[in-house]
Amino acid sequence: MEALTVPGVIIIGATNFPYRIDPALLRAGRIERHVHIALPDAVDRRQIIAHYTGGALSAEQLTELSELTPQYSGADLESLTRRASAIARRQERQVSFEDVVREVEKPLEGLSSSDLRRATIYASGRTLVAEILNVRIDNRPAYPTVVDLRDQLAVLVAGRLAEEMLLGHASVLGEDDLAQASALAEAIELRLGFGARGLLSGRVRGSESDVRCLAHIEAAADRSMRLLADNRDELERRCSLGVPLPKASQKPWDAMTVH
């Protein structure tokens, strides 16, 4: 941290997981100014796509593409449209709506019908619980409360529970979500002052702390399962429509409305 005292030196850090940052780094005199940058909303996505496609798409096409890409950042949209434009240039023509949609759909290529159904169920379960709890990646609070964090936990386990509900058993689709849920539960219990230790913050290793962290995840799972059960008809309806479209860098089951 000595660099912070050098005149003319500005240190900038970025993270998708602010709750994992050591509080010591965020104290006054260190990295004390925090700016939350949300993902682009539907209007922003439409404008970004229009910019990078050079006016080649109609207003209706831009609106449809913005609806297909709710989890995309500005950089993701730039990469998506550049790949689509490159295909059009090689064929010596203007980029089309179909070029862009094809790039959006690429992560689904090569999956069997059973894998697609499982991915659909997983993504639909996550999306449904996220919508019920109003958890959105394009409107996350800069300083989440314990309620916000518990809502996020419920969403992170919802896909796995949807698999169990509709298919009878879960798969490895939830690996990344479980890792995020474990890290978030650990932060709630040991670092953020929302656990059994009250306002005491600090890493404690041992079976007792693991049990307490697991309790947060299990409580979120119980809550998520109740929401899915109460809205099973809607879950099955969404699953019948097909898997939501993820960005090219994601696995199909990562498509959702929360981070």
C-alpha positions in Angstrom: 0.0 0.0 0.0 3.0 2.3 0.0 2.2 3.3 -3.5 -0.8 5.2 -2.2 1.5 7.8 -0.7 3.3 8.5 -3.9 2.2 11.8 -5.5 0.6 11.4 -8.9 -0.1 7.7 -8.5 -3.7 6.5 -8.7 -4.5 2.9 -7.9 -7.7 1.5 -9.4 -9.1 -2.0 -8.6 -12.1 -3.8 -10.0 -14.0 -6.9 -8.8 -17.2 -8.7 -9.3 -17.2 -9.9 -5.7 -16.8 -6.9 -3.4 -17.8 -8.9 -0.3 -14.5 -10.9 -0.7 -12.3 -7.9 -0.4 -10.3 -7.7 2.9 -11.9 -4.8 4.8 -8.4 -3.5 5.6 -8.0 -2.5 2.0 -11.1 -0.3 2.1 -10.3 1.7 5.1 -10.0 5.5 5.0 -6.7 6.5 3.5 -6.5 3.4 1.4 -8.9 2.4 -1.3 -11.7 4.4 0.2 -13.7 5.6 -2.8 -16.0 2.9 -4.3 -17.9 3.2 -7.6 -20.5 0.6 -8.6 -20.8 0.1 -12.3 -23.9 -1.8 -13.3 -24.3 -3.8 -16.5 -26.0 -2.0 -19.3 -29.8 -2.1 -19.2 -32.0 -2.9 -22.2 -31.8 0.7 -23.6 -28.1 0.8 -23.2 -27.7 -2.6 -24.9 -29.8 -1.5 -27.9 -27.6 1.6 -28.3 -24.4 -0.4 -28.0 -25.4 -2.9 -30.6 -26.6 -0.1 -32.9 -23.2 1.6 -32.6 -21.2 -1.5 -33.4 -23.4 -2.6 -36.2 -23.3 0.8 -37.9 -27.0 1.3 -38.4 -27.4 -2.0 -40.3 -30.2 -3.3 -38.0 -33.8 -2.1 -37.6 -35.2 -0.8 -34.4 -37.2 -4.0 -33.9 -34.1 -6.1 -34.5 -32.1 -4.1 -32.0 -34.9 -4.5 -29.4 -35.0 -8.2 -29.9 -31.2 -8.5 -29.6 -31.2 -6.4 -26.4 -33.7 -8.9 -24.9 -31.6 -11.9 -25.9 -28.5 -10.4 -24.1 -29.6 -9.4 -20.5 -26.3 -10.7 -18.9 -23.9 -9.0 -21.4 -21.5 -6.2 -20.5 -20.6 -3.5 -22.9 -17.4 -5.4 -23.8 -19.3 -8.6 -24.3 -21.6 -6.8 -26.8 -18.7 -5.3 -28.6 -17.1 -8.7 -29.0 -20.4 -10.2 -30.1 -21.0 -7.7 -32.8 -17.4 -7.7 -34.0 -17.5 -11.4 -34.5 -20.8 -11.1 -36.4 -19.4 -8.2 -38.5 -16.3 -10.2 -39.4 -18.4 -13.0 -40.9 -20.3 -10.5 -43.0 -17.1 -8.8 -44.2 -15.6 -12.1 -45.4 -18.8 -12.6 -47.4 -18.5 -9.0 -48.7 -21.9 -7.9 -47.3 -23.4 -5.8 -44.5 -23.8 -7.5 -41.1 -27.3 -8.8 -40.5 -29.6 -9.6 -37.6 -29.1 -13.3 -38.3 -25.3 -12.9 -38.0 -25.6 -11.5 -34.5 -28.2 -14.1 -33.4 -26.0 -16.9 -34.6 -23.1 -15.6 -32.4 -25.5 -15.4 -29.5 -26.6 -19.0 -30.0 -23.2 -20.6 -30.4 -22.8 -21.9 -26.8 -25.8 -24.2 -27.5 -24.3 -26.0 -30.4 -23.3 -29.6 -29.9 -25.6 -30.3 -27.0 -27.8 -33.3 -27.0 -31.6 -32.9 -26.5 -31.3 -34.3 -23.0 -28.4 -31.9 -22.1 -30.4 -29.0 -23.6 -33.4 -29.9 -21.4 -31.3 -30.2 -18.3 -29.6 -26.8 -19.1 -33.0 -25.3 -19.7 -34.3 -26.5 -16.4 -31.2 -25.3 -14.6 -31.2 -21.8 -16.2 -35.0 -21.5 -15.9 -35.0 -22.3 -12.2 -32.3 -19.7 -11.5 -34.1 -17.1 -13.6 -37.5 -17.7 -12.0 -36.2 -17.4 -8.4 -34.2 -14.4 -9.4 -37.3 -12.7 -10.8 -39.4 -13.6 -7.8 -36.8 -12.1 -5.4 -36.1 -9.2 -7.8 -32.4 -10.0 -8.0 -30.9 -8.6 -11.2 -27.3 -8.2 -12.4 -28.2 -4.9 -14.1 -29.6 -3.4 -10.9 -27.5 -4.7 -8.0 -27.0 -2.5 -4.9 -23.6 -1.1 -4.4 -23.8 -2.0 -0.7 -25.9 -5.1 -0.3 -27.7 -5.8 2.9 -28.0 -9.2 4.6 -31.4 -9.5 2.9 -29.8 -9.0 -0.5 -27.0 -11.5 0.2 -29.6 -14.1 1.3 -31.5 -13.5 -1.8 -28.4 -14.1 -3.9 -27.8 -17.4 -2.1 -31.3 -18.5 -2.9 -30.7 -17.8 -6.6 -27.3 -19.6 -6.6 -28.9 -22.9 -5.5 -32.1 -22.6 -7.4 -30.9 -24.2 -10.6 -29.7 -27.4 -8.9 -33.0 -27.6 -7.0 -35.0 -27.2 -10.2 -33.0 -30.1 -11.6 -33.9 -32.2 -8.6 -37.6 -31.2 -8.8 -38.2 -31.9 -12.5 -35.5 -34.6 -13.2 -35.2 -36.4 -9.9 -31.5 -35.7 -9.4 -28.9 -32.9 -9.9 -25.9 -32.8 -12.1 -22.5 -31.1 -12.2 -24.1 -28.0 -13.7 -24.1 -26.3 -10.3 -20.4 -26.5 -9.7 -19.6 -22.8 -10.3 -22.8 -21.7 -8.5 -21.9 -23.8 -5.4 -18.5 -22.3 -5.3 -20.0 -18.8 -5.4 -22.6 -19.8 -2.8 -19.9 -21.3 -0.5 -17.8 -18.1 -0.7 -20.8 -15.9 -0.1 -22.0 -18.0 2.9 -18.4 -17.8 4.3 -18.4 -14.0 3.9 -21.8 -13.7 5.6 -20.7 -15.8 8.6 -17.1 -14.9 9.0 -16.5 -11.4 7.5 -19.6 -9.3 7.1 -21.0 -9.5 10.7 -24.2 -11.4 9.8 -23.4 -14.7 11.3 -23.5 -16.4 14.7 -20.4 -14.5 15.8 -22.2 -11.2 15.5 -20.1 -8.2 14.7 -16.8 -10.1 15.0 -15.0 -10.3 11.7 -12.1 -12.5 10.7 -11.3 -15.9 9.2 -11.8 -18.8 11.5 -11.0 -22.3 10.3 -12.6 -25.4 11.7 -15.6 -27.7 11.6 -17.8 -25.4 13.6 -17.5 -22.5 11.2 -18.1 -24.9 8.3 -21.3 -26.0 9.9 -22.5 -22.4 10.3 -21.6 -21.6 6.7 -23.5 -24.7 5.5 -26.5 -23.6 7.6 -26.7 -20.4 5.5 -26.7 -22.4 2.2 -29.3 -24.9 3.5 -31.6 -22.1 4.6 -31.3 -20.6 1.2 -32.0 -24.0 -0.4 -35.2 -24.5 1.7 -36.4 -21.0 0.7 -35.6 -21.5 -3.0 -37.3 -24.9 -3.0 -40.5 -23.4 -1.6 -40.5 -20.7 -4.2 -40.0 -23.3 -7.0 -42.7 -25.5 -5.6 -45.1 -22.7 -5.3 -44.4 -21.6 -8.9 -43.9 -25.1 -10.5 -46.4 -24.4 -13.3 -44.5 -21.3 -14.4 -41.2 -23.2 -14.1 -42.4 -26.0 -16.4 -43.9 -23.4 -18.8 -40.5 -21.7 -19.1 -38.7 -25.0 -19.6 -41.0 -25.8 -22.5 -39.8 -22.6 -24.3 -36.2 -23.6 -24.4 -32.9 -22.5 -22.7 -32.2 -18.8 -22.3 -29.4 -17.6 -24.5 -26.1 -17.2 -22.7 -23.1 -15.2 -23.9 -20.4 -16.9 -25.9 -18.0 -17.1 -22.9 -20.6 -18.9 -20.8 -21.9 -22.4 -20.5 -25.6 -22.6 -21.4 -26.6 -23.1 -17.8 -25.0 -19.8 -16.8 -27.7 -17.8 -18.6 -29.5 -16.0 -15.9 -30.5 -12.6 -14.4 -28.1 -12.6 -11.5 -24.4 -12.6 -11.0 
